[in-house]
Amino acid sequence: MTRATHSLPPEYFTELYASNPDPWGFTTSAYEQAKYEATLAALGRPRYPEALEVGCSIGVLTRRLAERCEALLALDVAENALTAARARCADSPHVDFLRAAVPAEWPPGRFDLVVISEVLYFFTPGDLAALAAHLAAALKPGAEVVLVHWLGETNYPLSADEAVETLIGLTRDRLAPAHQSRTERYRLDVLRAPA
């Protein structure tokens, strides 16, 4: 399988959602539901004052995260995915949505929690370096960064292990692994900033 040599552009995701409103089965997959449960269980705190979700897709995990956050900003590159996410979270006024192509576009503010689920392997190492710089500036003391990524083969620029290990290496001076686990299908990493 030939890997992409550049970060996947916003158009890739817009077209993907145009052809299938739930391309990864987030609403129907038992695997996805179990992964969401594991993600939420790995969080180090019961509640977070300010959180950021990078790559919220259609908002299935966003809705679950909203229950643990006082304010949650959810980003995605595809406006059609954001429309579905807004509808799914319509009864959660503390959740805001923003179309942004990370890492070129990054929101202002500092966060207690950043969730990056099923996103990192879409980026090149250069874009991961830019993302690491954004994280360094955006994390409050004691903040957590949650990384969840499928381990299967893709044609994305990086594998899950390559992408996650690259980001861990790039942030090693600011973030320390607090939790790391693997199943046959995905890895779950929680990194923590010093308090």
C-alpha positions in Angstrom: 0.0 0.0 0.0 1.4 3.4 -1.0 1.3 6.1 1.7 0.3 9.7 1.0 3.3 12.0 1.1 1.5 15.1 2.3 -1.1 15.8 5.1 -4.6 15.0 3.9 -6.3 18.2 2.7 -9.7 19.4 3.9 -11.3 18.4 0.6 -10.5 14.7 1.3 -12.7 14.8 4.4 -15.5 17.0 2.8 -15.8 14.5 0.0 -15.7 11.6 2.3 -18.6 12.9 4.4 -20.5 13.9 1.3 -20.5 10.3 0.1 -21.2 8.8 3.6 -22.4 10.9 6.6 -20.8 8.4 9.0 -17.8 7.0 7.1 -16.2 5.2 10.1 -19.4 3.9 11.6 -19.1 6.1 14.8 -22.8 5.8 15.5 -23.2 2.1 14.9 -19.9 0.3 15.6 -19.5 -1.7 18.8 -15.7 -1.2 18.4 -16.1 2.6 18.4 -18.4 2.5 21.4 -15.9 0.4 23.4 -13.1 2.7 22.3 -15.1 5.8 23.6 -15.7 4.0 26.9 -11.9 3.3 27.2 -11.1 6.9 26.3 -13.4 8.4 28.9 -12.1 5.9 31.5 -8.5 7.0 30.8 -9.2 10.6 31.7 -7.5 11.6 34.9 -10.1 14.0 36.2 -13.9 13.8 36.6 -14.3 17.3 35.0 -12.3 19.7 32.9 -12.9 23.5 32.9 -11.8 24.0 29.3 -11.3 21.3 26.7 -10.5 21.1 23.0 -11.3 18.2 20.7 -9.3 18.2 17.5 -11.1 16.3 14.7 -14.6 16.0 16.2 -16.1 14.5 13.0 -19.9 14.1 13.5 -19.8 14.7 17.2 -20.3 11.2 18.7 -17.4 11.4 21.1 -17.9 15.1 21.5 -21.3 14.5 23.0 -19.8 12.1 25.5 -16.9 14.5 26.3 -19.4 17.3 26.9 -20.6 15.5 30.0 -17.1 15.9 31.5 -16.3 19.5 30.4 -17.5 22.9 31.5 -16.6 24.3 28.1 -15.6 22.3 25.1 -14.4 23.6 21.7 -14.6 21.0 18.9 -12.8 21.4 15.6 -13.1 19.7 12.3 -12.0 20.5 8.7 -15.3 19.4 7.1 -18.3 21.7 7.4 -20.7 18.8 6.6 -19.3 16.8 9.6 -19.6 19.9 11.8 -23.3 20.3 10.8 -24.0 16.8 12.1 -21.9 17.4 15.2 -23.8 20.6 16.0 -27.1 18.8 15.6 -26.0 15.9 17.8 -24.9 18.4 20.6 -27.7 20.9 20.2 -28.7 20.4 23.8 -25.2 21.2 25.1 -24.8 25.0 24.9 -21.3 24.8 26.5 -20.0 23.1 23.4 -18.8 25.3 20.5 -17.8 24.2 17.1 -15.2 25.7 14.7 -14.1 24.7 11.2 -10.3 24.7 11.3 -7.6 22.9 9.4 -5.1 22.0 12.1 -2.2 22.6 12.4 -2.3 25.6 10.1 -5.4 26.9 11.9 -5.3 26.7 15.7 -7.8 28.3 18.1 -6.7 30.8 20.8 -6.9 30.0 24.4 -5.5 27.5 26.9 -7.0 24.1 27.8 -7.1 21.6 30.6 -7.8 18.8 28.1 -7.0 18.2 24.5 -8.4 15.1 22.8 -6.9 14.0 19.5 -8.7 10.9 18.4 -8.1 9.2 15.0 -6.3 12.3 13.6 -2.5 12.2 13.9 -1.8 9.7 11.1 -3.4 12.1 8.6 -0.4 14.5 9.1 3.2 14.5 7.9 6.0 14.7 10.5 6.4 18.4 9.7 2.7 19.1 10.5 3.1 17.1 13.7 6.0 19.4 14.7 3.6 22.4 14.1 0.9 20.7 16.2 3.4 20.0 19.0 4.3 23.7 19.1 0.6 24.6 19.3 0.1 22.2 22.2 3.1 23.6 24.1 1.5 27.1 24.0 -2.1 25.9 24.6 -1.9 23.7 27.7 -2.6 24.8 31.2 -0.5 23.4 34.0 -1.5 19.8 34.7 -3.4 19.6 31.4 -3.9 16.2 29.7 -3.5 15.3 26.0 -5.4 12.2 25.0 -4.4 10.4 21.8 -6.4 7.5 20.4 -5.5 5.8 17.1 -6.4 2.7 15.1 -3.5 0.4 14.5 -4.6 -1.0 11.1 -2.9 -0.4 7.8 -3.8 2.7 5.8 -2.6 4.8 3.0 -2.3 7.8 5.3 1.1 9.6 5.6 1.9 7.8 8.9 0.9 4.7 10.8 -0.7 5.1 14.2 2.5 4.1 16.0 4.7 6.4 13.8 2.4 9.4 14.3 1.9 9.0 18.1 5.5 8.2 18.8 6.6 11.2 16.8 4.3 13.5 18.7 5.4 12.0 22.0 9.0 12.6 21.0 8.3 16.2 19.9 6.6 17.0 23.2 8.8 15.0 25.6 10.2 18.2 27.3 6.7 19.4 28.1 4.5 16.3 28.4 5.0 13.0 30.1 3.1 9.8 29.4 0.5 9.2 32.2 -1.3 6.3 30.7 -0.5 4.0 27.7 -2.5 1.0 26.6 -3.0 -1.1 23.5 -5.7 -3.4 22.2 -5.4 -5.5 19.0 -7.0 -2.6 17.1 -6.0 0.7 18.7 -3.6 2.5 21.1 -4.6 4.9 23.8 -2.1 7.4 25.2 -2.6 10.1 27.8 0.1 12.7 28.2 0.2 15.2 31.0 1.8 18.6 31.4 3.6 19.4 34.7 1.3 21.0 37.3 
